[in-house]
Amino acid sequence: MSLTISQIVKNLVDVNDIKHDHQYSRVAKLHKYWSRKPWFVVDQYIEKYSKKNHIVLDPFCGSGIIGLQSVLADRNFIGYDLNPFAVFLAKNSMDVSYDPA
């Protein structure tokens, strides 16, 4: 099934429509990474463009925020990165216990 440009544009999430009143969770504050995206923006995209038990692929996993938010949203996750430091950060970000409070 092919989509037209207008169908694709209609389904895009406008970053300005995402609520910015969220605070970063404890996990998101563990470290700084130069290209780290806010968790609430990542969460919005995962919820909109995937379903539970789908696989989310992040070929440039960097800080691991996409992997963490994918797992928290009941998605399966595959991530990799050429930078060993990024892999270390991603693994350790996802290894932190989740406390919803």
N, C-alpha and C positions, 0 to 999 in steps of 0.2 A: 504494500500500500504506500503510495507516495503522497506527500502533503504539499499543498501549495504554500507559497510564501505567506499569504494572508492567514492561513491556518496556523502556521508556526508562530507568527507574530502575535496572534490572538492568545496563544497559550503561554507567552513569555511572562515571567514575573518581573515587575518593575521594582527595583531595589528601593525606590522611594516609597513604595506602598508597604514595605515591611516595617513593623513596629520597632522603633529603636529604644523603647523604654526598658528593654530587658537588660539585666546586669549580667556580666560574665560570670559563669559558674566557677566554682573553685578549680575545676580541672582546666578550664580555659586560661586561668591565671598562672598555671604552673611554670610557664616559660614564655619568652617572646621569640617569635620567629618572623623574619622580615616580610613574609607574604601571607601570614596567618589571616584568615577571614574570620569575621565575627561568627560565633556559633549559631546565633539566631538567624543569620542570613543563610548559612549552610543548611540549617534545619528546614527552613522554608523551601529551599530548592529540592531537598531530598523528599519532603512530604509531597510536593507538587509533581515531581517527575518520576517517582518510583512508588512501588506498592510493597506492602509487607512481604518478606521473604524474597524479594528481588535482590539481585546482585548490584552493588554500587562499585564501580571501578574508578580508582584514582591512580593514574600512572605517574603522578608527581606528588606523592603523599605528603611531602614536606613535614608539617607539624603534626599531622594525624587528625586534625579536627574533622575532616570529612569522614574518616573511618569511625571515629568516636560517635559522631552524630548519627551515622548510618546504623551502627549497632544499637544505639539507644532508641532508634526508630524501628527496630525489628527488621532491619535489612541485613543481608550478608554483605561482606566487604572484602574486596581485593585491592591491595595497595602496594606500590613499590616506588622506589626512588633510587637514582644513581648515587646520591649523596649519603654516605654511611651515617653522618650525623642526623640527617633528616629521618632515616629509618629508625635510629635510636630514639629520637623524639617521638615519632609516631607510635612505636611499640610501647614506650613508657606512658604516653598520654592515654592509650587505650587500656593500660594495665591498672589504672587507678580505680578504686572502688567507687561505684556510683551511689550518691546520696541525694535523692530527689528533694530533700528539705532545704 
